[in-house]
């Protein structure tokens, strides 16, 4: 049986980290996103150039793909379904 990394939220929609693996997954997504920012947007600034529109669009596409991949993994690793909850029962 697979170990769940996330648990359904008691209020709202989605899931929250259940153990260190859930927190590690969130941290990994943040670090990869920051690396993309540095590589595609800040590196040209350091050399005195303005990032081109192509680099900005590439960053947006890669970041959206990263977020979608994270959501797919989080849903598969959640103990329960994702739905709106008001708390209580």
Backbone as XML, in Angstrom:
<?xml version="1.0"?>
<chain id="A" units="angstrom">
  <residue number="1" name="UNK">
    <atom name="N" x="0.834" y="-1.189" z="0.000"/>
    <atom name="CA" x="0.000" y="0.000" z="0.000"/>
    <atom name="C" x="0.874" y="1.246" z="0.000"/>
  </residue>
  <residue number="2" name="UNK">
    <atom name="N" x="0.465" y="2.218" z="-0.764"/>
    <atom name="CA" x="1.209" y="3.462" z="-0.899"/>
    <atom name="C" x="0.983" y="4.350" z="0.326"/>
  </residue>
  <residue number="3" name="UNK">
    <atom name="N" x="2.049" y="4.994" z="0.744"/>
    <atom name="CA" x="1.935" y="5.940" z="1.847"/>
    <atom name="C" x="1.454" y="7.285" z="1.302"/>
  </residue>
  <residue number="4" name="UNK">
    <atom name="N" x="0.488" y="7.888" z="1.967"/>
    <atom name="CA" x="-0.057" y="9.171" z="1.526"/>
    <atom name="C" x="0.802" y="10.314" z="2.058"/>
  </residue>
  <residue number="5" name="UNK">
    <atom name="N" x="1.040" y="11.288" z="1.182"/>
    <atom name="CA" x="1.839" y="12.449" z="1.550"/>
    <atom name="C" x="0.967" y="13.618" z="1.967"/>
  </residue>
  <residue number="6" name="UNK">
    <atom name="N" x="-0.300" y="13.618" z="1.544"/>
    <atom name="CA" x="-1.205" y="14.733" z="1.811"/>
    <atom name="C" x="-2.506" y="14.215" z="2.412"/>
  </residue>
  <residue number="7" name="UNK">
    <atom name="N" x="-3.218" y="15.103" z="3.104"/>
    <atom name="CA" x="-4.541" y="14.783" z="3.639"/>
    <atom name="C" x="-5.507" y="15.858" z="3.150"/>
  </residue>
  <residue number="8" name="UNK">
    <atom name="N" x="-6.767" y="15.499" z="2.954"/>
    <atom name="CA" x="-7.740" y="16.506" z="2.515"/>
    <atom name="C" x="-7.868" y="17.622" z="3.549"/>
  </residue>
  <residue number="9" name="UNK">
    <atom name="N" x="-8.063" y="18.828" z="3.069"/>
    <atom name="CA" x="-8.263" y="19.957" z="3.967"/>
    <atom name="C" x="-9.632" y="19.855" z="4.630"/>
  </residue>
  <residue number="10" name="UNK">
    <atom name="N" x="-9.748" y="20.371" z="5.840"/>
    <atom name="CA" x="-11.041" y="20.346" z="6.530"/>
    <atom name="C" x="-11.911" y="21.530" z="6.126"/>
  </residue>
  <residue number="11" name="UNK">
    <atom name="N" x="-11.293" y="22.593" z="5.651"/>
    <atom name="CA" x="-12.011" y="23.768" z="5.170"/>
    <atom name="C" x="-11.455" y="24.159" z="3.812"/>
  </residue>
  <residue number="12" name="UNK">
    <atom name="N" x="-12.337" y="24.340" z="2.844"/>
    <atom name="CA" x="-11.890" y="24.743" z="1.520"/>
    <atom name="C" x="-11.674" y="23.553" z="0.599"/>
  </residue>
  <residue number="13" name="UNK">
    <atom name="N" x="-10.864" y="23.768" z="-0.435"/>
    <atom name="CA" x="-10.638" y="22.770" z="-1.470"/>
    <atom name="C" x="-9.167" y="22.393" z="-1.487"/>
  </residue>
  <residue number="14" name="UNK">
    <atom name="N" x="-8.871" y="21.125" z="-1.675"/>
    <atom name="CA" x="-7.488" y="20.713" z="-1.835"/>
    <atom name="C" x="-6.989" y="19.854" z="-0.702"/>
  </residue>
  <residue number="15" name="UNK">
    <atom name="N" x="-5.672" y="19.876" z="-0.510"/>
    <atom name="CA" x="-5.031" y="19.018" z="0.475"/>
    <atom name="C" x="-3.921" y="19.778" z="1.178"/>
  </residue>
  <residue number="16" name="UNK">
    <atom name="N" x="-3.515" y="19.227" z="2.315"/>
    <atom name="CA" x="-2.422" y="19.799" z="3.098"/>
    <atom name="C" x="-1.389" y="18.696" z="3.341"/>
  </residue>
  <residue number="17" name="UNK">
    <atom name="N" x="-0.131" y="19.069" z="3.528"/>
    <atom name="CA" x="0.892" y="18.051" z="3.767"/>
    <atom name="C" x="0.577" y="17.230" z="5.018"/>
  </residue>
  <residue number="18" name="UNK">
    <atom name="N" x="0.810" y="15.926" z="4.916"/>
    <atom name="CA" x="0.552" y="15.019" z="6.021"/>
    <atom name="C" x="1.844" y="14.634" z="6.723"/>
  </residue>
  <residue number="19" name="UNK">
    <atom name="N" x="2.947" y="14.559" z="5.982"/>
    <atom name="CA" x="4.224" y="14.150" z="6.561"/>
    <atom name="C" x="5.358" y="14.888" z="5.853"/>
  </residue>
  <residue number="20" name="UNK">
    <atom name="N" x="6.583" y="14.475" z="6.158"/>
    <atom name="CA" x="7.743" y="15.168" z="5.602"/>
    <atom name="C" x="7.820" y="15.045" z="4.089"/>
  </residue>
  <residue number="21" name="UNK">
    <atom name="N" x="7.277" y="13.962" z="3.532"/>
    <atom name="CA" x="7.326" y="13.788" z="2.079"/>
    <atom name="C" x="6.453" y="14.829" z="1.371"/>
  </residue>
  <residue number="22" name="UNK">
    <atom name="N" x="5.314" y="15.171" z="1.953"/>
    <atom name="CA" x="4.470" y="16.221" z="1.393"/>
    <atom name="C" x="5.166" y="17.569" z="1.449"/>
  </residue>
  <residue number="23" name="UNK">
    <atom name="N" x="5.797" y="17.858" z="2.592"/>
    <atom name="CA" x="6.531" y="19.122" z="2.713"/>
    <atom name="C" x="7.722" y="19.150" z="1.762"/>
  </residue>
  <residue number="24" name="UNK">
    <atom name="N" x="8.398" y="18.008" z="1.596"/>
    <atom name="CA" x="9.538" y="17.939" z="0.675"/>
    <atom name="C" x="9.085" y="18.174" z="-0.767"/>
  </residue>
  <residue number="25" name="UNK">
    <atom name="N" x="7.915" y="17.650" z="-1.137"/>
    <atom name="CA" x="7.396" y="17.852" z="-2.489"/>
    <atom name="C" x="7.108" y="19.337" z="-2.731"/>
  </residue>
  <residue number="26" name="UNK">
    <atom name="N" x="6.511" y="19.994" z="-1.750"/>
    <atom name="CA" x="6.233" y="21.432" z="-1.870"/>
    <atom name="C" x="7.541" y="22.218" z="-1.986"/>
  </residue>
  <residue number="27" name="UNK">
    <atom name="N" x="8.514" y="21.889" z="-1.141"/>
    <atom name="CA" x="9.804" y="22.569" z="-1.173"/>
    <atom name="C" x="10.497" y="22.364" z="-2.522"/>
  </residue>
  <residue number="28" name="UNK">
    <atom name="N" x="10.424" y="21.161" z="-3.064"/>
    <atom name="CA" x="11.038" y="20.877" z="-4.360"/>
    <atom name="C" x="10.413" y="21.719" z="-5.474"/>
  </residue>
  <residue number="29" name="UNK">
    <atom name="N" x="9.088" y="21.844" z="-5.468"/>
    <atom name="CA" x="8.411" y="22.665" z="-6.484"/>
    <atom name="C" x="8.840" y="24.127" z="-6.359"/>
  </residue>
  <residue number="30" name="UNK">
    <atom name="N" x="8.939" y="24.620" z="-5.143"/>
    <atom name="CA" x="9.363" y="26.008" z="-4.934"/>
    <atom name="C" x="10.795" y="26.212" z="-5.417"/>
  </residue>
  <residue number="31" name="UNK">
    <atom name="N" x="11.699" y="25.286" z="-5.086"/>
    <atom name="CA" x="13.096" y="25.421" z="-5.491"/>
    <atom name="C" x="13.270" y="25.335" z="-7.002"/>
  </residue>
  <residue number="32" name="UNK">
    <atom name="N" x="12.549" y="24.432" z="-7.646"/>
    <atom name="CA" x="12.632" y="24.325" z="-9.104"/>
    <atom name="C" x="12.093" y="25.595" z="-9.756"/>
  </residue>
  <residue number="33" name="UNK">
    <atom name="N" x="11.007" y="26.129" z="-9.225"/>
    <atom name="CA" x="10.441" y="27.362" z="-9.766"/>
    <atom name="C" x="11.423" y="28.530" z="-9.604"/>
  </residue>
  <residue number="34" name="UNK">
    <atom name="N" x="12.072" y="28.614" z="-8.453"/>
    <atom name="CA" x="13.064" y="29.673" z="-8.237"/>
    <atom name="C" x="14.273" y="29.489" z="-9.155"/>
  </residue>
  <residue number="35" name="UNK">
    <atom name="N" x="14.678" y="28.244" z="-9.396"/>
    <atom name="CA" x="15.782" y="27.981" z="-10.314"/>
    <atom name="C" x="15.419" y="28.421" z="-11.733"/>
  </residue>
  <residue number="36" name="UNK">
    <atom name="N" x="14.159" y="28.177" z="-12.122"/>
    <atom name="CA" x="13.705" y="28.631" z="-13.443"/>
    <atom name="C" x="13.746" y="30.149" z="-13.553"/>
  </residue>
  <residue number="37" name="UNK">
    <atom name="N" x="13.339" y="30.825" z="-12.490"/>
    <atom name="CA" x="13.383" y="32.294" z="-12.487"/>
    <atom name="C" x="14.824" y="32.767" z="-12.652"/>
  </residue>
  <residue number="38" name="UNK">
    <atom name="N" x="15.716" y="32.174" z="-11.891"/>
    <atom name="CA" x="17.110" y="32.585" z="-11.982"/>
    <atom name="C" x="17.711" y="32.301" z="-13.340"/>
  </residue>
  <residue number="39" name="UNK">
    <atom name="N" x="17.438" y="31.128" z="-13.886"/>
    <atom name="CA" x="18.025" y="30.723" z="-15.154"/>
    <atom name="C" x="17.460" y="31.501" z="-16.336"/>
  </residue>
  <residue number="40" name="UNK">
    <atom name="N" x="16.147" y="31.691" z="-16.352"/>
    <atom name="CA" x="15.517" y="32.301" z="-17.521"/>
    <atom name="C" x="15.340" y="33.821" z="-17.428"/>
  </residue>
  <residue number="41" name="UNK">
    <atom name="N" x="15.223" y="34.342" z="-16.220"/>
    <atom name="CA" x="14.916" y="35.769" z="-16.104"/>
    <atom name="C" x="16.027" y="36.588" z="-15.447"/>
  </residue>
  <residue number="42" name="UNK">
    <atom name="N" x="16.641" y="36.061" z="-14.390"/>
    <atom name="CA" x="17.647" y="36.859" z="-13.686"/>
    <atom name="C" x="19.028" y="36.767" z="-14.314"/>
  </residue>
  <residue number="43" name="UNK">
    <atom name="N" x="19.355" y="35.633" z="-14.929"/>
    <atom name="CA" x="20.664" y="35.479" z="-15.568"/>
    <atom name="C" x="20.895" y="36.522" z="-16.663"/>
  </residue>
  <residue number="44" name="UNK">
    <atom name="N" x="19.913" y="36.788" z="-17.527"/>
    <atom name="CA" x="20.128" y="37.863" z="-18.513"/>
    <atom name="C" x="20.320" y="39.238" z="-17.855"/>
  </residue>
  <residue number="45" name="UNK">
    <atom name="N" x="19.628" y="39.479" z="-16.749"/>
    <atom name="CA" x="19.786" y="40.768" z="-16.063"/>
    <atom name="C" x="21.195" y="40.920" z="-15.509"/>
  </residue>
  <residue number="46" name="UNK">
    <atom name="N" x="21.781" y="39.828" z="-15.029"/>
    <atom name="CA" x="23.134" y="39.882" z="-14.469"/>
    <atom name="C" x="24.156" y="40.236" z="-15.539"/>
  </residue>
  <residue number="47" name="UNK">
    <atom name="N" x="23.882" y="39.868" z="-16.777"/>
    <atom name="CA" x="24.818" y="40.179" z="-17.863"/>
    <atom name="C" x="24.484" y="41.513" z="-18.532"/>
  </residue>
  <residue number="48" name="UNK">
    <atom name="N" x="23.505" y="42.220" z="-17.998"/>
    <atom name="CA" x="23.173" y="43.538" z="-18.518"/>
    <atom name="C" x="22.109" y="43.537" z="-19.597"/>
  </residue>
  <residue number="49" name="UNK">
    <atom name="N" x="21.508" y="42.393" z="-19.873"/>
    <atom name="CA" x="20.456" y="42.308" z="-20.888"/>
    <atom name="C" x="19.084" y="42.210" z="-20.234"/>
  </residue>
  <residue number="50" name="UNK">
    <atom name="N" x="18.090" y="42.641" z="-20.950"/>
    <atom name="CA" x="16.711" y="42.488" z="-20.493"/>
    <atom name="C" x="16.201" y="41.146" z="-21.016"/>
  </residue>
  <residue number="51" name="UNK">
    <atom name="N" x="15.520" y="40.351" z="-20.162"/>
    <atom name="CA" x="15.004" y="39.072" z="-20.648"/>
    <atom name="C" x="14.054" y="39.279" z="-21.829"/>
  </residue>
  <residue number="52" name="UNK">
    <atom name="N" x="14.209" y="38.456" z="-22.849"/>
    <atom name="CA" x="13.353" y="38.580" z="-24.034"/>
    <atom name="C" x="11.963" y="38.034" z="-23.732"/>
  </residue>
  <residue number="53" name="UNK">
    <atom name="N" x="11.037" y="38.381" z="-24.592"/>
    <atom name="CA" x="9.669" y="37.884" z="-24.440"/>
    <atom name="C" x="9.638" y="36.356" z="-24.520"/>
  </residue>
  <residue number="54" name="UNK">
    <atom name="N" x="10.497" y="35.794" z="-25.349"/>
    <atom name="CA" x="10.576" y="34.335" z="-25.477"/>
    <atom name="C" x="10.985" y="33.677" z="-24.178"/>
  </residue>
  <residue number="55" name="UNK">
    <atom name="N" x="11.956" y="34.264" z="-23.469"/>
    <atom name="CA" x="12.377" y="33.706" z="-22.172"/>
    <atom name="C" x="11.251" y="33.815" z="-21.144"/>
  </residue>
  <residue number="56" name="UNK">
    <atom name="N" x="10.547" y="34.916" z="-21.161"/>
    <atom name="CA" x="9.443" y="35.103" z="-20.220"/>
    <atom name="C" x="8.338" y="34.084" z="-20.494"/>
  </residue>
  <residue number="57" name="UNK">
    <atom name="N" x="7.995" y="33.900" z="-21.762"/>
    <atom name="CA" x="6.965" y="32.913" z="-22.109"/>
    <atom name="C" x="7.418" y="31.497" z="-21.783"/>
  </residue>
  <residue number="58" name="UNK">
    <atom name="N" x="8.700" y="31.191" z="-22.024"/>
    <atom name="CA" x="9.222" y="29.871" z="-21.684"/>
    <atom name="C" x="9.130" y="29.630" z="-20.189"/>
  </residue>
  <residue number="59" name="UNK">
    <atom name="N" x="9.465" y="30.644" z="-19.388"/>
    <atom name="CA" x="9.335" y="30.511" z="-17.940"/>
    <atom name="C" x="7.890" y="30.224" z="-17.547"/>
  </residue>
  <residue number="60" name="UNK">
    <atom name="N" x="6.957" y="30.982" z="-18.111"/>
    <atom name="CA" x="5.549" y="30.787" z="-17.772"/>
    <atom name="C" x="5.063" y="29.388" z="-18.147"/>
  </residue>
  <residue number="61" name="UNK">
    <atom name="N" x="5.440" y="28.925" z="-19.334"/>
    <atom name="CA" x="5.018" y="27.592" z="-19.770"/>
    <atom name="C" x="5.607" y="26.515" z="-18.859"/>
  </residue>
  <residue number="62" name="UNK">
    <atom name="N" x="6.910" y="26.614" z="-18.568"/>
    <atom name="CA" x="7.548" y="25.614" z="-17.707"/>
    <atom name="C" x="6.999" y="25.649" z="-16.284"/>
  </residue>
  <residue number="63" name="UNK">
    <atom name="N" x="6.731" y="26.845" z="-15.778"/>
    <atom name="CA" x="6.200" y="26.960" z="-14.416"/>
    <atom name="C" x="4.781" y="26.401" z="-14.328"/>
  </residue>
  <residue number="64" name="UNK">
    <atom name="N" x="3.950" y="26.670" z="-15.325"/>
    <atom name="CA" x="2.591" y="26.110" z="-15.334"/>
    <atom name="C" x="2.655" y="24.582" z="-15.440"/>
  </residue>
  <residue number="65" name="UNK">
    <atom name="N" x="3.553" y="24.053" z="-16.274"/>
    <atom name="CA" x="3.708" y="22.604" z="-16.385"/>
    <atom name="C" x="4.167" y="22.003" z="-15.057"/>
  </residue>
  <residue number="66" name="UNK">
    <atom name="N" x="5.070" y="22.678" z="-14.369"/>
    <atom name="CA" x="5.544" y="22.223" z="-13.064"/>
    <atom name="C" x="4.401" y="22.183" z="-12.050"/>
  </residue>
  <residue number="67" name="UNK">
    <atom name="N" x="3.581" y="23.209" z="-12.037"/>
    <atom name="CA" x="2.458" y="23.276" z="-11.100"/>
    <atom name="C" x="1.424" y="22.199" z="-11.418"/>
  </residue>
  <residue number="68" name="UNK">
    <atom name="N" x="1.134" y="21.992" z="-12.685"/>
    <atom name="CA" x="0.171" y="20.949" z="-13.066"/>
    <atom name="C" x="0.696" y="19.574" z="-12.663"/>
  </residue>
  <residue number="69" name="UNK">
    <atom name="N" x="1.984" y="19.321" z="-12.891"/>
    <atom name="CA" x="2.571" y="18.038" z="-12.493"/>
    <atom name="C" x="2.487" y="17.850" z="-10.980"/>
  </residue>
  <residue number="70" name="UNK">
    <atom name="N" x="2.748" y="18.915" z="-10.236"/>
    <atom name="CA" x="2.649" y="18.826" z="-8.777"/>
    <atom name="C" x="1.220" y="18.522" z="-8.334"/>
  </residue>
  <residue number="71" name="UNK">
    <atom name="N" x="0.246" y="19.166" z="-8.954"/>
    <atom name="CA" x="-1.146" y="18.926" z="-8.586"/>
    <atom name="C" x="-1.538" y="17.482" z="-8.868"/>
  </residue>
  <residue number="72" name="UNK">
    <atom name="N" x="-1.111" y="16.943" z="-10.004"/>
    <atom name="CA" x="-1.415" y="15.543" z="-10.343"/>
    <atom name="C" x="-0.806" y="14.610" z="-9.295"/>
  </residue>
  <residue number="73" name="UNK">
    <atom name="N" x="0.450" y="14.840" z="-8.941"/>
    <atom name="CA" x="1.098" y="13.991" z="-7.935"/>
    <atom name="C" x="0.422" y="14.156" z="-6.583"/>
  </residue>
  <residue number="74" name="UNK">
    <atom name="N" x="0.104" y="15.380" z="-6.198"/>
    <atom name="CA" x="-0.534" y="15.621" z="-4.900"/>
    <atom name="C" x="-1.898" y="14.941" z="-4.814"/>
  </residue>
  <residue number="75" name="UNK">
    <atom name="N" x="-2.663" y="14.974" z="-5.903"/>
    <atom name="CA" x="-3.973" y="14.311" z="-5.890"/>
    <atom name="C" x="-3.832" y="12.806" z="-5.736"/>
  </residue>
  <residue number="76" name="UNK">
    <atom name="N" x="-2.817" y="12.222" z="-6.400"/>
    <atom name="CA" x="-2.600" y="10.776" z="-6.292"/>
    <atom name="C" x="-2.085" y="10.375" z="-4.922"/>
  </residue>
  <residue number="77" name="UNK">
    <atom name="N" x="-1.389" y="11.280" z="-4.250"/>
    <atom name="CA" x="-0.807" y="10.985" z="-2.948"/>
    <atom name="C" x="-1.640" y="11.544" z="-1.787"/>
  </residue>
  <residue number="78" name="UNK">
    <atom name="N" x="-2.907" y="11.858" z="-2.049"/>
    <atom name="CA" x="-3.796" y="12.357" z="-1.005"/>
    <atom name="C" x="-4.690" y="11.235" z="-0.507"/>
  </residue>
  <residue number="79" name="UNK">
    <atom name="N" x="-4.840" y="11.146" z="0.806"/>
    <atom name="CA" x="-5.695" y="10.139" z="1.441"/>
    <atom name="C" x="-7.138" y="10.638" z="1.422"/>
  </residue>
  <residue number="80" name="UNK">
    <atom name="N" x="-7.809" y="10.459" z="0.298"/>
    <atom name="CA" x="-9.182" y="10.929" z="0.141"/>
    <atom name="C" x="-9.308" y="11.747" z="-1.133"/>
  </residue>
  <residue number="81" name="UNK">
    <atom name="N" x="-10.480" y="12.298" z="-1.326"/>
    <atom name="CA" x="-10.727" y="13.059" z="-2.551"/>
    <atom name="C" x="-10.597" y="14.562" z="-2.297"/>
  </residue>
  <residue number="82" name="UNK">
    <atom name="N" x="-10.415" y="15.282" z="-3.390"/>
    <atom name="CA" x="-10.380" y="16.734" z="-3.325"/>
    <atom name="C" x="-11.778" y="17.236" z="-3.618"/>
  </residue>
  <residue number="83" name="UNK">
    <atom name="N" x="-12.370" y="17.891" z="-2.652"/>
    <atom name="CA" x="-13.685" y="18.512" z="-2.832"/>
    <atom name="C" x="-13.804" y="19.645" z="-1.843"/>
  </residue>
  <residue number="84" name="UNK">
    <atom name="N" x="-14.801" y="20.475" z="-2.054"/>
    <atom name="CA" x="-15.020" y="21.598" z="-1.156"/>
    <atom name="C" x="-15.540" y="21.091" z="0.167"/>
  </residue>
  <residue number="85" name="UNK">
    <atom name="N" x="-14.957" y="21.571" z="1.260"/>
    <atom name="CA" x="-15.385" y="21.177" z="2.602"/>
    <atom name="C" x="-15.626" y="22.431" z="3.440"/>
  </residue>
  <residue number="86" name="UNK">
    <atom name="N" x="-16.645" y="22.346" z="4.271"/>
    <atom name="CA" x="-16.986" y="23.436" z="5.161"/>
    <atom name="C" x="-16.531" y="23.159" z="6.587"/>
  </residue>
  <residue number="87" name="UNK">
    <atom name="N" x="-15.839" y="22.052" z="6.820"/>
    <atom name="CA" x="-15.455" y="21.662" z="8.168"/>
    <atom name="C" x="-16.556" y="20.816" z="8.774"/>
  </residue>
  <residue number="88" name="UNK">
    <atom name="N" x="-16.451" y="20.556" z="10.028"/>
    <atom name="CA" x="-17.510" y="19.760" z="10.680"/>
    <atom name="C" x="-17.508" y="18.319" z="10.192"/>
  </residue>
  <residue number="89" name="UNK">
    <atom name="N" x="-18.695" y="17.826" z="9.854"/>
    <atom name="CA" x="-18.858" y="16.410" z="9.486"/>
    <atom name="C" x="-18.192" y="16.075" z="8.180"/>
  </residue>
</chain>
